[in-house]
């Protein structure tokens, strides 16, 4: 026999305040979390960075990395239109990824971008670390490419040598599982780290060596072969290097003590 409303009254009297508290807590957390236009929040997690696929002439580099704090990453590469707010003379098609940018110029754009924020903003923009970039590019997968181990899958996700001969508009291919566009191909992307061989011991929030000669860029470009679009593929250039296939993507961190 089903309980009557009267029988359930004590339960309701106890349960409703608990539910109300839970709803208010969830709503409060959601209200406190910053909403960054054009950015995707990536939750903390652990993944295998690098690759042991020596068929491509590389030494084994696979190692475990833990990302301990959530971060934000641009759903697309920085476009020419966005960069023109910083440099009105920048040439190019407005919705193409901006290219021809040195690592120092990319950092100057980041600094300018942060200067536009309120001093009370709970977040600051920056270049991604190499580990954050690969974690986001993989989109929760462990395959050679985020779409699988067969390069034929890339045609739906990437502008590269098999699908184009020039830069293309951002966000015109499918995104990865995290909702990020053009992580592979179109324009390569500067990251913050100096280039060096990996420390193959397990790492937490690695940021690369403190000094070096070259900075890492990731993702490959419109002229790259599929092997250079692998999630684990690395490349690097001198900080003053600029070319027509190298751009940037923003990351952002929440300031400690402001929101967690």
HELIX and SHEET records of a PDB file:
HELIX    1   1 UNK A    5  UNK A   32  1                                  28    
HELIX    2   2 UNK A   54  UNK A   56  5                                   3    
HELIX    3   3 UNK A   80  UNK A   84  1                                   5    
HELIX    4   4 UNK A  103  UNK A  115  1                                  13    
HELIX    5   5 UNK A  130  UNK A  138  1                                   9    
HELIX    6   6 UNK A  151  UNK A  156  5                                   6    
HELIX    7   7 UNK A  226  UNK A  229  5                                   4    
SHEET    1   A 4 UNK A  39  UNK A  42  0                                        
SHEET    2   A 4 UNK A  71  UNK A  74 -1                                        
SHEET    3   A 4 UNK A 250  UNK A 254 -1                                        
SHEET    4   A 4 UNK A 123  UNK A 127 -1                                        
SHEET    1   B 3 UNK A  45  UNK A  49  0                                        
SHEET    2   B 3 UNK A  63  UNK A  67 -1                                        
SHEET    3   B 3 UNK A 203  UNK A 204  1                                        
SHEET    1   C 4 UNK A 235  UNK A 238  0                                        
SHEET    2   C 4 UNK A 214  UNK A 218 -1                                        
SHEET    3   C 4 UNK A 188  UNK A 194 -1                                        
SHEET    4   C 4 UNK A 246  UNK A 248  1                                        
END                                                                             
